[in-house]
């Protein structure tokens, strides 16, 4: 599931569906990584900003796609955050190209 563009904040269910993880995992990552700081309303409902989602994307990339431990992901983000950002950007561009080529193939 893709997140809707232009929204300022996203609920935990939207973010968990986007990354195909449970809401409890997002809450756990929030405790483990201080860079994830969702806003909360008076009832305690979490609202994730695009900055929070970018941090979750980095953690997801390291932990779920590359098999890092949480401590390994923390260390990698401290030392090589720009490299992680660049890798994620390349992967996203390649996924867009793949989707375009798949669509083009269907049309032929």
Backbone as ProteinMPNN parsed JSONL, in Angstrom:
{"seq_chain_A": "XXXXXXXXXXXXXXXXXXXXXXXXXXXXXXXXXXXXXXXXXXXXXXXXXXXXXXXXXXXXXXXXXXXXXXXXXXXXXXXXXXXXXXXXXXXXXXXXXXXXXXXXXXXX", "coords_chain_A": {"N_chain_A": [[0.848, -1.183, 0.0], [0.571, 2.145, -0.869], [1.464, 5.266, 0.545], [-0.659, 8.103, 0.859], [-0.031, 10.961, -1.06], [0.902, 14.271, -0.056], [-0.256, 14.482, 2.454], [0.123, 15.619, 5.796], [0.437, 14.153, 8.133], [0.356, 10.712, 9.132], [-1.549, 7.901, 10.135], [-0.909, 5.184, 12.452], [-1.843, 2.76, 11.462], [-1.904, 3.17, 8.698], [0.824, 3.527, 8.153], [1.919, 1.111, 9.06], [0.666, -0.673, 7.301], [1.731, 0.222, 4.897], [4.463, -0.467, 5.1], [4.179, -3.118, 5.556], [4.306, -4.267, 8.126], [3.7, -4.982, 11.597], [1.699, -2.941, 13.806], [2.604, -2.995, 16.381], [5.31, -3.544, 16.047], [6.188, -1.151, 14.921], [5.749, 0.543, 17.115], [7.591, -0.566, 18.864], [10.016, -0.081, 17.485], [9.939, 2.659, 17.688], [10.541, 3.006, 20.367], [13.139, 2.008, 20.421], [14.613, 3.518, 18.57], [15.418, 6.729, 18.813], [15.052, 8.67, 16.887], [12.609, 8.437, 15.725], [9.759, 10.053, 16.26], [6.695, 10.258, 16.68], [3.857, 12.455, 16.578], [1.368, 12.944, 19.091], [-2.086, 12.812, 19.873], [-4.397, 14.107, 22.379], [-5.592, 11.716, 23.234], [-3.632, 9.887, 22.847], [-3.142, 8.78, 20.411], [-1.019, 7.963, 17.729], [0.632, 9.97, 15.295], [2.347, 10.004, 12.402], [4.918, 11.865, 10.901], [6.283, 12.908, 7.684], [9.019, 12.907, 8.0], [9.349, 11.098, 10.104], [8.482, 8.809, 8.777], [10.439, 8.569, 6.829], [12.606, 7.892, 8.46], [11.683, 5.442, 9.453], [11.628, 4.055, 7.056], [14.378, 3.831, 6.521], [15.189, 2.214, 8.675], [13.626, -0.052, 8.202], [14.695, -0.836, 5.737], [17.326, -1.527, 6.486], [16.945, -3.48, 8.544], [14.85, -5.331, 7.787], [15.252, -5.799, 5.017], [18.01, -6.064, 4.633], [18.898, -7.587, 6.726], [20.066, -6.69, 9.125], [20.78, -6.508, 12.644], [18.978, -4.896, 15.316], [20.749, -3.366, 16.839], [22.888, -3.286, 15.069], [21.703, -1.844, 12.982], [21.292, 0.6, 14.285], [23.957, 1.378, 14.713], [24.869, 1.563, 12.052], [23.251, 3.625, 11.06], [24.216, 5.712, 12.611], [26.855, 5.978, 11.723], [26.927, 5.791, 8.865], [24.743, 7.174, 7.634], [24.166, 8.784, 5.396], [24.98, 7.185, 3.268], [23.157, 5.087, 3.494], [20.801, 6.525, 2.927], [21.342, 7.193, 0.237], [21.437, 4.635, -0.941], [18.802, 3.753, -0.543], [17.444, 5.635, -2.078], [18.369, 4.991, -4.667], [17.323, 2.396, -4.924], [14.559, 2.96, -4.84], [14.295, 4.479, -7.192], [14.967, 2.533, -9.097], [12.85, 0.756, -8.694], [10.71, 2.335, -9.591], [11.409, 2.566, -12.281], [11.248, -0.111, -13.041], [8.49, -0.55, -12.654], [7.497, 1.197, -14.6], [8.531, 0.013, -16.949], [7.279, -2.468, -16.835], [4.612, -1.696, -17.112], [4.759, -0.606, -19.674], [5.391, -2.887, -21.133], [2.987, -4.309, -20.831], [1.307, -2.734, -22.338], [2.187, -3.145, -24.913]], "CA_chain_A": [[0.0, 0.0, 0.0], [1.323, 3.396, -0.931], [0.93, 6.354, 1.355], [-1.212, 9.202, 0.071], [0.849, 12.136, -1.157], [0.371, 15.559, 0.37], [-0.716, 14.504, 3.835], [1.155, 16.017, 6.751], [0.595, 13.102, 9.131], [-0.24, 9.424, 8.805], [-1.831, 7.07, 11.297], [-0.07, 4.003, 12.595], [-2.342, 1.693, 10.598], [-1.448, 3.479, 7.335], [2.268, 3.304, 8.078], [2.181, -0.324, 9.19], [0.241, -1.31, 6.049], [2.683, 0.614, 3.849], [5.695, -1.228, 5.256], [3.793, -4.508, 5.79], [4.748, -4.673, 9.458], [2.641, -4.777, 12.582], [1.73, -1.676, 14.542], [3.43, -3.191, 17.587], [6.708, -3.413, 15.645], [6.457, 0.288, 14.8], [5.855, 1.085, 18.469], [8.864, -1.04, 19.408], [11.072, 0.696, 16.837], [9.86, 4.009, 18.255], [11.275, 2.956, 21.642], [14.542, 1.686, 20.178], [15.247, 4.55, 17.746], [14.896, 8.03, 19.248], [14.792, 9.545, 15.747], [11.183, 8.316, 15.389], [9.009, 10.758, 17.299], [5.374, 10.661, 16.172], [3.03, 13.312, 17.433], [0.233, 12.255, 19.705], [-3.192, 13.661, 20.29], [-4.652, 13.905, 23.816], [-5.952, 10.322, 23.5], [-2.438, 9.068, 22.711], [-3.04, 8.249, 19.053], [0.214, 8.391, 17.074], [0.566, 10.519, 13.942], [3.714, 10.007, 11.879], [5.237, 12.858, 9.874], [7.093, 12.354, 6.594], [10.352, 12.694, 8.568], [9.264, 9.825, 10.826], [8.356, 7.743, 7.784], [11.768, 8.398, 6.235], [13.412, 7.152, 9.43], [11.176, 4.067, 9.446], [12.077, 3.463, 5.785], [15.788, 3.467, 6.7], [15.247, 1.081, 9.595], [13.053, -1.193, 7.479], [15.684, -1.236, 4.738], [18.456, -2.186, 7.142], [16.572, -4.643, 9.35], [14.033, -6.313, 7.074], [15.757, -6.133, 3.695], [19.433, -6.407, 4.663], [19.169, -8.521, 7.805], [20.798, -6.127, 10.262], [20.151, -6.522, 13.954], [18.62, -3.527, 15.691], [21.975, -2.659, 17.222], [23.638, -3.054, 13.831], [21.035, -0.75, 12.277], [21.6, 1.838, 15.019], [25.348, 1.725, 14.423], [24.962, 1.946, 10.635], [22.636, 4.945, 10.915], [25.096, 6.707, 13.229], [28.099, 6.164, 10.975], [26.774, 5.866, 7.407], [23.362, 7.533, 7.322], [24.073, 9.311, 4.027], [25.087, 6.044, 2.355], [21.865, 4.403, 3.57], [19.878, 7.365, 2.164], [21.652, 7.051, -1.191], [21.026, 3.291, -1.357], [17.335, 3.724, -0.594], [17.049, 6.446, -3.233], [18.641, 4.202, -5.877], [16.354, 1.303, -4.958], [13.256, 3.518, -5.2], [14.338, 4.827, -8.61], [14.92, 1.29, -9.858], [11.486, 0.23, -8.602], [9.872, 3.138, -10.485], [11.763, 2.174, -13.652], [10.685, -1.443, -13.241], [7.041, -0.392, -12.81], [7.277, 1.818, -15.907], [8.798, -0.979, -17.995], [6.205, -3.464, -16.759], [3.429, -1.074, -17.711], [5.044, -0.492, -21.091], [5.279, -4.242, -21.678], [1.565, -4.642, -20.885], [0.678, -1.954, -23.409], [2.63, -3.625, -26.217]], "C_chain_A": [[0.887, 1.237, 0.0], [0.648, 4.44, -0.045], [0.425, 7.46, 0.45], [-0.269, 10.387, 0.102], [0.135, 13.365, -0.609], [-0.165, 15.612, 1.79], [0.443, 14.914, 4.735], [1.453, 14.905, 7.749], [-0.167, 11.862, 8.711], [-0.448, 8.639, 10.086], [-0.966, 5.821, 11.307], [-0.54, 2.866, 11.692], [-1.916, 1.921, 9.148], [0.032, 3.142, 7.169], [2.586, 1.814, 8.172], [1.76, -1.071, 7.931], [1.224, -0.994, 4.924], [3.952, -0.231, 3.909], [5.44, -2.719, 5.491], [4.428, -5.048, 7.073], [3.593, -4.426, 10.422], [2.799, -3.419, 13.266], [2.606, -1.813, 15.79], [4.921, -3.102, 17.247], [7.083, -1.946, 15.487], [6.602, 0.93, 16.187], [7.168, 0.662, 19.12], [10.025, -0.256, 18.813], [11.1, 2.122, 17.38], [10.617, 4.08, 19.588], [12.771, 2.783, 21.419], [15.295, 2.785, 19.425], [14.665, 5.91, 18.11], [14.606, 8.994, 18.1], [13.339, 9.463, 15.282], [10.395, 8.924, 16.541], [7.649, 11.182, 16.761], [4.663, 11.593, 17.151], [1.9, 12.479, 17.996], [-0.855, 13.256, 20.038], [-3.469, 13.394, 21.764], [-5.037, 12.466, 24.186], [-4.749, 9.391, 23.393], [-2.261, 8.45, 21.335], [-1.809, 8.831, 18.372], [-0.084, 8.908, 15.663], [1.991, 10.726, 13.454], [3.873, 11.056, 10.794], [6.055, 12.186, 8.772], [8.527, 12.104, 7.066], [10.393, 11.369, 9.326], [9.226, 8.653, 9.848], [9.682, 7.512, 7.084], [12.682, 7.613, 7.169], [12.983, 5.685, 9.48], [11.633, 3.351, 8.181], [13.541, 3.015, 5.884], [15.913, 2.225, 7.58], [14.724, -0.178, 8.914], [14.057, -1.739, 6.469], [16.821, -2.024, 5.384], [18.052, -3.498, 7.813], [15.867, -5.711, 8.517], [14.629, -6.728, 5.733], [17.214, -6.572, 3.705], [19.831, -7.278, 5.84], [20.009, -7.996, 8.958], [20.035, -6.406, 11.554], [19.766, -5.079, 14.282], [19.847, -2.73, 16.093], [22.82, -2.351, 15.996], [23.041, -1.909, 13.029], [21.314, 0.586, 12.959], [23.015, 2.305, 14.691], [25.508, 2.227, 12.993], [24.372, 3.346, 10.429], [23.494, 6.042, 11.542], [26.296, 7.016, 12.351], [27.891, 6.443, 9.489], [25.364, 6.241, 6.971], [23.209, 8.029, 5.883], [24.169, 8.191, 2.994], [23.776, 5.272, 2.329], [20.832, 5.185, 2.767], [20.089, 7.19, 0.666], [21.211, 5.683, -1.712], [19.513, 3.186, -1.496], [16.834, 4.497, -1.801], [17.248, 5.675, -4.532], [17.618, 3.084, -6.013], [14.982, 1.814, -5.381], [13.207, 3.911, -6.67], [14.248, 3.581, -9.484], [13.525, 0.659, -9.822], [10.532, 1.006, -9.502], [10.143, 2.778, -11.944], [11.166, 0.811, -13.979], [9.178, -1.36, -13.466], [6.711, 0.212, -14.169], [7.468, 0.805, -17.02], [7.746, -2.081, -18.0], [4.938, -2.943, -17.398], [3.592, -0.971, -19.223], [4.907, -1.849, -21.777], [3.828, -4.659, -21.822], [0.879, -3.952, -22.061], [1.07, -2.427, -24.795], [1.944, -4.861, -26.67]], "O_chain_A": [[1.832, 1.343, 0.781], [-0.576, 4.478, 0.086], [1.007, 7.726, -0.602], [0.231, 10.771, 1.159], [-1.088, 13.477, -0.693], [-0.497, 16.691, 2.28], [1.6, 14.592, 4.463], [2.6, 14.736, 8.165], [-1.19, 11.938, 8.03], [0.367, 8.699, 11.006], [-0.37, 5.452, 10.296], [0.28, 2.087, 11.207], [-1.6, 0.964, 8.443], [0.438, 2.547, 6.171], [3.437, 1.315, 7.436], [2.436, -2.018, 7.531], [1.514, -1.855, 4.093], [4.458, -0.664, 2.873], [6.388, -3.496, 5.613], [5.005, -6.135, 7.094], [2.627, -3.74, 10.087], [3.883, -2.838, 13.296], [3.267, -0.86, 16.2], [5.713, -2.636, 18.067], [8.178, -1.541, 15.876], [7.481, 1.765, 16.398], [7.786, 1.443, 19.844], [10.916, 0.186, 19.538], [12.169, 2.718, 17.515], [11.253, 5.088, 19.896], [13.579, 3.352, 22.153], [16.496, 2.958, 19.629], [13.528, 6.209, 17.746], [13.978, 10.03, 18.314], [12.883, 10.322, 14.528], [10.366, 8.385, 17.647], [7.463, 12.35, 16.417], [4.847, 11.523, 18.366], [1.528, 11.444, 17.442], [-0.585, 14.391, 20.43], [-2.827, 12.523, 22.35], [-4.831, 12.045, 25.324], [-4.828, 8.231, 23.799], [-1.328, 7.677, 21.117], [-1.575, 10.039, 18.425], [-0.924, 8.367, 14.945], [2.745, 11.52, 14.016], [3.059, 11.132, 9.874], [6.468, 11.035, 8.91], [9.182, 11.182, 6.579], [11.354, 10.609, 9.208], [9.869, 7.627, 10.074], [10.021, 6.37, 6.773], [13.449, 6.763, 6.717], [13.827, 4.791, 9.541], [11.986, 2.173, 8.226], [13.9, 1.946, 5.389], [16.658, 1.299, 7.259], [15.319, -1.248, 9.039], [14.245, -2.951, 6.358], [17.225, -3.07, 4.876], [18.739, -4.51, 7.668], [16.26, -6.877, 8.548], [14.522, -7.893, 5.348], [17.617, -7.376, 2.865], [20.992, -7.672, 5.945], [20.604, -8.782, 9.694], [18.81, -6.524, 11.556], [20.189, -4.151, 13.593], [19.979, -1.56, 15.737], [23.405, -1.272, 15.898], [23.771, -1.097, 12.461], [21.547, 1.59, 12.287], [23.241, 3.486, 14.425], [26.208, 3.21, 12.753], [24.941, 4.157, 9.698], [23.5, 7.175, 11.061], [26.712, 8.17, 12.24], [28.614, 7.256, 8.912], [24.848, 5.664, 6.014], [22.215, 7.718, 5.227], [23.509, 8.247, 1.956], [23.328, 4.847, 1.264], [20.064, 4.594, 2.008], [19.126, 7.055, -0.088], [20.666, 5.589, -2.812], [19.007, 2.599, -2.453], [15.9, 4.061, -2.475], [16.382, 5.705, -5.406], [17.101, 2.848, -7.105], [14.309, 1.177, -6.191], [12.189, 3.702, -7.331], [13.539, 3.572, -10.49], [13.075, 0.091, -10.818], [9.641, 0.415, -10.113], [9.216, 2.694, -12.749], [10.638, 0.606, -15.072], [8.645, -2.017, -14.36], [5.755, -0.208, -14.821], [6.655, 0.739, -17.942], [7.367, -2.572, -19.063], [4.266, -3.66, -18.139], [2.645, -1.227, -19.967], [4.366, -1.94, -22.879], [3.46, -5.291, -22.812], [-0.013, -4.516, -22.695], [0.364, -2.144, -25.762], [2.232, -5.364, -27.756]]}, "name": "protein", "num_of_chains": 1, "seq": "XXXXXXXXXXXXXXXXXXXXXXXXXXXXXXXXXXXXXXXXXXXXXXXXXXXXXXXXXXXXXXXXXXXXXXXXXXXXXXXXXXXXXXXXXXXXXXXXXXXXXXXXXXXX"}
